[in-house]
Amino acid sequence: MRKYDITSLLKLCALIKQEEGAKEWLAGNGCRELYEFWEAFENVEKSFRWLLENNHRELAALVDAFHGNDNAKLFLIKSGHRELAALIDASEGNKTAVEWLMKSGNKEWLPVAREIYLWNKKNAKKGFWSFFDFGNPYS
């Protein structure tokens, strides 16, 4: 896996926050795999296949691990992508993972972990409250 600079990872954060132009910036600056990762994270099968077909297996495994596949997380660790395994835990608010990312020289992933944490928190809330969404009787 290539080493991403902080600017590219901040654009990934912008994409997670749905900021306009982030996807285009990533594509135009040789980081298409980052926006394909995020789309795969959001269950776009075509993007997941793109990651596999374009030799970004670690990002595909990251998507799988985020969706609960422990074997994918183990693959990340065994294949030398501990920073991505730590990203999963850090995005769940695990302080040990955050500290490890900082101490291991992978702190550029921390803003991504934070945005995924916030995205998950926002969408979990949406999911819970949507249970009580009986429609608008006044529309």
Secondary structure as the mmCIF struct_conf table of DSSP 4:
data_model
#
loop_
_struct_conf.conf_type_id
_struct_conf.id
_struct_conf.beg_label_comp_id
_struct_conf.beg_label_asym_id
_struct_conf.beg_label_seq_id
_struct_conf.end_label_comp_id
_struct_conf.end_label_asym_id
_struct_conf.end_label_seq_id
HELX_LH_PP_P HELX_LH_PP_P1 ARG A 2 ASP A 5
HELX_RH_AL_P HELX_RH_AL_P1 ILE A 6 ILE A 16
TURN_TY1_P TURN_TY1_P1 LYS A 17 GLN A 18
TURN_TY1_P TURN_TY1_P2 GLU A 20 GLY A 21
HELX_RH_AL_P HELX_RH_AL_P2 ALA A 22 GLY A 28
TURN_TY1_P TURN_TY1_P3 ASN A 29 GLY A 30
HELX_RH_AL_P HELX_RH_AL_P3 ARG A 32 PHE A 41
TURN_TY1_P TURN_TY1_P4 GLU A 42 ASN A 43
HELX_RH_AL_P HELX_RH_AL_P4 GLU A 45 GLU A 53
TURN_TY1_P TURN_TY1_P5 ASN A 54 ASN A 55
HELX_RH_AL_P HELX_RH_AL_P5 ARG A 57 PHE A 66
TURN_TY1_P TURN_TY1_P6 HIS A 67 GLY A 68
HELX_RH_AL_P HELX_RH_AL_P6 ASP A 70 LYS A 78
TURN_TY1_P TURN_TY1_P7 SER A 79 GLY A 80
HELX_RH_AL_P HELX_RH_AL_P7 ARG A 82 ALA A 90
TURN_TY1_P TURN_TY1_P8 SER A 91 GLY A 93
HELX_RH_AL_P HELX_RH_AL_P8 LYS A 95 LYS A 103
TURN_TY1_P TURN_TY1_P9 SER A 104 GLY A 105
HELX_RH_3T_P HELX_RH_3T_P1 LYS A 107 TRP A 109
HELX_RH_AL_P HELX_RH_AL_P9 LEU A 110 SER A 130
TURN_TY1_P TURN_TY1_P10 PHE A 131 PHE A 132
TURN_TY1_P TURN_TY1_P11 PRO A 137 TYR A 138
#
